[in-house]
Amino acid sequence: MAENNKLVLIPLGGLGEIGKNMMLVKYGNNILVIDSGLIFPEDEMLGIDIVIPDISYLLENRQMVKAILLTHGHEDHIGALPYVLKELNVPVYGTKLTLGLLQGKLKEHNLLSSVKLNCVKPRDTLKIGPFEVEFIRVSHSIPDAVAIAVHTPIGTVVHTGDFKLDQTPVDGDVMDFYKFAQLGEKGVLVLLSDSTNVERPGFTMSEKVVGQTLDEAFHQATERIIIASFASNVHRLQQIISAAHKYGRKVAVVGRSMVNVVNVATELGYLHAPKGILVEVDEILNLPKDKVVIITTGSQGEPMSALTRMAMSDHRKLEIIPGDTVIISATPIPGNEKLVARTVDHLFKQGAQVIHEAVSGIHVSGHASQEDLKMMLNLVKPKFFVPVHGEHRMLVKHARLAQEVGIPENNIFVAENGQVLEFTKNKGTFAGRVTAGRVLVDGLGVGDVGNIVLRDRKQLSQDGILIVVVTLNKDTGAVVAGPDIVSRGFVYVRESEELMEEAKEKVRQSLDKCAERQVSEWSTIKSNVRDTLGKFLYEKTRRRPMILPIIMEV
């Protein structure tokens, strides 16, 4: 596809959607993969656990893939790796915390011993094939986040990863402005920049603002404090633990993902908890209520999360007690607003005082707002610009911002997943498409559930199923037993006996017609039964259940 004098970029995920990030950088017969994330299913994806990128193109060109580079440890950037590495075992490069979180995932998939993980630090430079790769510190809502600069014979590509411009980060590790400016000075061919927060004007507030708001909430709380946050927001967890220590409270961590992150981050030195402050859940039940803080999952109102279970009085060990202060320190992800509102409602019903995102300062974003994005464009001064990480409207708005800071419209590419972008030193063009899309993971099945199965599930969820069982004589084709009808999710049989009898009669008539016409093909008999019964039931109920005829011969 590409000649040796061209640099090729191929997004396999993360464009036109938030999450599932994956970008390929190709030069000659060499490919680098940046990030490998997942997204969680939409409402209509019934029964699906997660969604990962389609890597057919990578598998077809597996001999070209040199390495996978990771920007940070969020699920939408590392979540698909266990599935990708099963098919494509190549070296993985990431910072200490990113690899620490990844190791837990690989362990669950029994891949830890077979995958080559390489730990890098900001400012490290690697030589991989014809590429020289640099890692650059950025601020985000998880420590150890980096941007990646890939130097190629054609020019330099800078991928920001997820970032914000935080001048007062909690851990004191300020973003490496100098490095971005230095790259800009030397000349950057293409900038790929995070578009998640492009709709927000101004600058994104510093994470330290949340610390001040938390301090105020702790000062005012008279009984237990329960805080829900994103498990991966280690800076937020640090500020909660520091506030608890200041006010003489013990901290219990609840929720599997939260416990996992706290353990990994503490072990690797990213989370500092004074000795004795972290206690088990059972211990807090015996402590005075004004000496307790509970950190939990459930900031998005997820039905199975610890906070939602507490709100519904369904948690094994904890329940909401009148007087509890519940702090939801996160913004609802688009689509989760109803779930969060329902959880907040139930918490109020249980007598809790709830502080949530509507209250300014209890959460700040980890992503750059408009002024931050302009600053990045001005620092890097790229020749060509490709907005990434965001829904299509966000990419378009980011493209407009780039024009405002002086990048010509012809040098900006709003792409879609699978579109191939080719660059020479002076020119950029769209150059065809490769396979890209969504692979649905359901239980242990990867990609075995597609549109047809989802359509069936949707129909089952809307109108239910009817199973018609008939036994026929093998020789004569006469009905020996049945028809029997089993209904699930369509009507309650005991209250619809008349309808069921009429339905059976329709099936008998259909079978008689087949016998008269001497039809013995099972598929034809089943099709006739399905059509006759479907038409009858729609006339009677205006519903279209799935009809499964089962024919047995004796």
N, C-alpha and C positions, 0 to 999 in steps of 0.2 A: 504493500500500500504506500509506504513512505520511502522516498529515496534517502540515501545517506546524508544528503545536504539539507534535510528537513527535520525539524523538531515536531513531534506529534503529541498532542494531549487528547486523552479519551476519558471522559467522565463515565463511570459505570453506576454511579449513584450520587445522591446529594444535590442534584439539580432539579428544580421543580418540586422539591419535597424537603422536609426538615428531618435529617437523619440519613442512615444507610449510606454514609459518605464513602466514596472510593474514586480515586483519580489515578489514571495511568499516565506516566511520562515515558515516551518512547523515542529512542534515537537509534537509527540503523536497526540491528536485530537485538536490541536491549530494551527491556521494560522495567521501570520501577513502579511499584504500587504505593500510593500514599493513602493510608487509612483503610479500614475494612469494617464498616459499621452495620448496625441493624436499625430497623424501626419497629415499633410495636404496632399490632394490627389495627386497622380501622374497624368501625362498628360492623360493617357488612362482611368482614372476614370472619365468619362464625367459626369458632373452635380453633382458629390459628393462634399459635404462640408468638412467633416472631416472623419478621420479613427481612430477608437478606438480599444482597445484589446478585444478579445473574452473572456468573463468571465464565460462561461458555467461551467468550473470546480469549480469556486468559488460559483456559484449558487447551484450546486449539493452538495456542502459541506458548505452551508451557516452557519450552526450551529457551525462550527469550527472557523469561521472568527472573530477574537477578535478586530482588529483595523486596520486602514490605517495610515501609517506613511509617512510624506512628507519631501523630502530633500530640495526643494526650489520651487519658484513660477512660473517657466516657463511652457508654454503650454504643452510641451512634457512630463511634470511630473505631472501636475494637471488638464490638459484640459478634460480628460475623466471622472473626478469625478462626475459631475452632472448626467451623464448617469449611472455610477456605483452605486451611492448612491440612485438613484430611485429604484434600484433592491435590494440593500444590505445596509440597514441603520445601519452602525456601527460607533463607535467613530473615529474621525479624529484628528491626532496630527500634528501640524506644527508650525513654528515660526511666529512671529507677521505679518511680511509683506506677507508671503506665505498665511496665513489665510485671510489677508486683501484683497488680489487679488482674493482668492477663494470665498469670500463672495459675490463679485459682480456677479460671475458666478452662484452661488446658488440662488441669488435673481432673476436673469433672468429666472431660471427654477422653481421658487416658492418653493424652498427647504430650504431656510434659517432658517425658524422657526423649521423645523423638524430634522435638522442634528446637532449632538453634536460635536462642534469644541473645541479642547483643545489647548491652546497656550503654547508652550514650549520655553525654552531658551537654548543656547549652554551650555553644562555641566550639564543639567538636567538629572536625572535618573528616569525612571518609572518602575513600576512592572506591567506587563500585562500577566495574566495567568502564565505559567511557565517561561516566558521571563523576563529578565531585559534589558531595552532599554536605551541606552545613546545617546545623541545628541552632536555632535562635530563640532565646527565652521570650515568652509572651505571658501576659497575665490572663487568667481565665478563672472559672469557678472551681477548678481543681488544680492542685499544685503540679509542677513539673510539666506544664504545657509548653510546646515549642512550635515555632514556624519552621518551615523547611525551605532552604534555597538549594536548587539543583543546577549546578553549572554544567553546561553541555557545549560542544564545539560551536553550536549555532548561537547560543546566548544563555542567559540565566533565567530560570523560572523560580519565582518566589510564591510559596503556598503558605498563607498566614495561619492555617488551622483555625480554631475558634479563638478569638482574642477580645480583650478590652484594654483601654489605656487607663491603667490604675496607677496613679502617682504615689499612693500610700497603701501598697498591698499588705495584707496581714502578716505574711512571712518575711516582708522586707525585700523580697526579690523583685526588683522593678524590671519591667520589660526592657529589652536591649535596644533602646531607640538608636544608639550609636551604630549598631550593626546594620539596621534597616537603612539608615541615612548613608552609611558607607556603601552598601550595595547600590543604592539609588545613584550615588555619585559615580560609581564604576559603570553603571548602566544595566538595567534590568529589561529583558526582552518581554516577559509576560508576568503579570501579577494575577494570582488567583486569590480572591479575598472573601471572607465570611460575610454573608448578607443577612444573617438571621434577624438583626435588630435595626435594619435600614429604615424601617418605618418610624422609628423613634427620633425626634429632633434632639439637638443638643448633645451633651456628653453623658456617658453612662457613669453613675455615681460609684464611688469607691466602696469596696467591701467593708471598709472600716466604719462606714455610716451605720451598717447593720449592728455592729458592736455597740454603738452608742444607744441605739433603740432597744437592743436586748438588755443593756444595763438598766435602762429606765423601767422596762417591763419587769425585770427581776426585783428592782427596788420596790415596785408597787405590789407585787404578788404577795398575798398573805398565806397561801397554802401551796399545794403541789404545782409545779410547772411542767407541762408536757409540750415538747417542741417537735413538730414534724418538719423535715427538710429533705432535700435530695441527698441520698446516701453519699454521693461522690463529692459533695461540697465540703471538703476537708477544712477549708478556711472558716466556714460557718460553724462546723463542729468545734473547731479550736476556740472560737469566740464564745460559744455556749459553755464549754468546759471552763474557760477562764472566768466567765461571769459567775458560774456556779461556785467556783473556788472562792471568788471575792465575797460572795454572800453566804459562805459556809454550808453549801448544799452538796449532797452526794449525787452522782449521776449514774443512771442505769440506761443501757442501750437495748432497744427492742426492735426486732425485725431482722430477718436473715441478711439482707444486703447491707443494712446499716452496721450490723455486728462484723460482717466480713471486712468492710472498708475501714472501720475503726481498728480492727486487729492488724490489717496490712499497713495502714498509715502509721500506727504506733510503732510497729516492729521496724519500719524503715526510717523512723525518725521525722515523719512529716506532721505528726500529731503529738503534742506534749501534754500529758495529763499528770498533775501532781499525785504523788504516791497516795493510794487509798481512796482517791476521789471516785474512781470507777467501781461500781458494785453490781452484783447480780440482781436480777429483778426480785427474787424472793426476799432479799435483804431489805429492800425499800419498804416492803409491807410492814416492817416493824419499826421504821424510823418515823419521827414526827413529820407531819405533812409539810411543814415549812422548811424542811431540810432535804427536800427531794426534787430532783429534775429527771425527767424521763425523755430521752431522745428517741424518736421513732420514725419509721417509714410511714408513707400515706399522705404526703403533701399534695398528691394529685387525686385523692379520693378513690384510689384503687380498691375495688371491692374486697380483695383478700389481704390488704395491708393492715398493720397493727392498729393504726389510728382509727380506720374505718370500723374495724371489729370492736374497738373500745366504744366508739360512738353508737354502735348497734347493740351494745351489751353482749357481745359474742366472743370476747377475748378470754382465753383460758385463765390468765392470771390477773389481768388488770381491768378495772372498770372506772368509768368517769365518776368522780365524786363531786357533788355540788361545792363550788368554791375553787375548783381547779382552774388554773389559767392555761389555756391551750393556745400555743402560738404556731400558726402555719406560715413557715418562712420560705415561701416559694410562690411563683406566679403559676396559675393554671396553664398547662400546655393547651394550645388551641384544640377544642374538642372535649376537654376535660372539665369545662366550667360547671356543667350540671352536676357531675360527680362531686366536685369540691363543694358546691353550694349545698348539696344534699347532706354531705358530711358535717358541714358547719351548722346546718339546721338541727341535725340530731345532737350535736354537741351542746347547743343552746338548750335543747329539750332536757338534756341530762343535768342542766344546771351549771355548765361551765361558762367561764368568761373567755371568749374567743377573740384573738387578735390575728387578723389575716391580711393578705396583700393589699386590700383596699386601704389599710392603714399605712401611710407613707413611711418608708424607711425600714420595714421589717424584712424586706427582700430587695436585693439589687441584682440586675442581670449580669451574666458573665460575658455578654456579647457587646461589641462596639455599636454605639449609636451613630447618627449621621456625622457629627463633627469629628468623632474618632476615626470614622471610615475615611473622611476627607484627609485627615492627618496622615493616615497610612498611605494613601495615594500620593500625597505630597512628599512624604519621606522617600518612598520607593521610586517615584517618577518612572513608571513602566512605559514602554513603547506601546504594548498591547495589554488589554485588560479583560479578564474573564471573571464575572461575579459567580461565586459558588455558595453552597450551603443555604438553601432557602427555597421557598415556593416561587413560582414563576413571576408573580407580581413583584416579589422582593428583588429578584435578579434584575428586572426591568428598572426598578427604582434605583438600584445600586449603579446600573449603567448610566442613568441620568446624573447621579452624583458625580460620576467619573467625568462626564462631559463638563459639569460645572467647574471642575478643577483643571480643565484644559486638555483632557484626552480627546482626540478627534473621534467622532462617532464611528468612522470606518475602522478604527482600531479597537473597537469594543465588541465583544462576542457574547451575546446571551444565548447559551447553548442548552441542549437537552441531553439527558442521559443517552449515551450511545453515539452521539454525534462526534465525528472525528474533526479535530482542529489541527491544521498544519501551519507551521510557521517557518519562514526563512528569516534572514537577518532584517529584511525590509518589508515583508508581506505576510499577512495572515489570512487563511481561507478556511471555510468549511469544506471537508473532503470526504463526503459519504457518511455511512453509518456502520456500526457493528451491533451485534446482539447485546441488548441491555434490557433489564426489566427487573421484575420481582420474583424471588423464589420464596415460596411459603413453607415455613417449618411448622409441622403439627406433630407434637410428640417426638417420636424418633424418625418420622418420615420427613425427608428434605426434598421438596419439589414434587412430591407425589400427589399433592392436593392442588388442583388447578381450577380454572373458571367453571368447568362443568360441575365439579364436586361442590364448589361454593354455591353454584346456582341451585343444586339439589338441596343443600343445607338450608338455603334461604326459603325454598318452597316448603320444606318440612317445617321450618320455624313459623311460617305464615299460615299454612292450611292443613298441616299434619299429613298422615299417611293412612291408606286403607290397604290391607292385605286380603286378597281373595284366594281362598284355597279350594281347589276342586280335584276330585279323584276320578279318573276316567278308566273305562275298561280298555285294555291294550288292543284287543282284537276288534271289538265292535265300535269303540269310541263313545259308548254310552256313559252317562254320568252315574258313577257308583256311589259316591258320597259327596256331600256339599251341595252347592257352594257355601262355605263358611266365610264370614267376613270379620276381620279383626281391625279395630279402629284405634289409632293412637294420635292424639292431638287434633282430631277432626271433630268428632262429636262424642259425648258421653253415652255409650251404647245403651245403658239401662234406661235412659230417659229418651231414647230415640229408636225404640224397638220397631215402631211402625216404618220409619225411614229405612231401617236395616232390612226389614222383610221385603219392602218394595225393591230395594237394591238387589237383594238375592234373586228376586223374580226377574229383574232386568238381566242379570247374569245368566239365569236359566234360559231365557228367551234367546240371548246371544249364542249360547252353546247349542241350542236346538237348531238355530239357523245354520250354524257351522256344520252340524251333523247332516242336515238336509242337503247342503251343498257338498257333502262328503269332504270337508276340509279336515285334514289330519295333521297339518303342519302346526307345531306348537306355537311358533312365533306369530302365525296368522290368528290362531285362536286367542292368544293373549292380547294381541293388538285390537281385535274385535271387542273383547271383554272390556279393555281399557277405554276404548272410544265410547262404547254404549254407556258404561257406568259413569264415565267422566261427564258426558252430556247430561245424563239424568241428575247427577248430584249438583251440577252447576245450576240447572233449572230450579231445583228444590232449595238450594242453600246459598247460591251465588258464591260458592267456594270451589277452589280447584285443588283438592288434596292430591298427593302423589299416590297413584294406584299401582300396586304390585300384584299381578296375578301369578299364582303358583300352581302348576299342574303336575299331578302325580299319576302314574299309571300302575294298574294292577292286572 
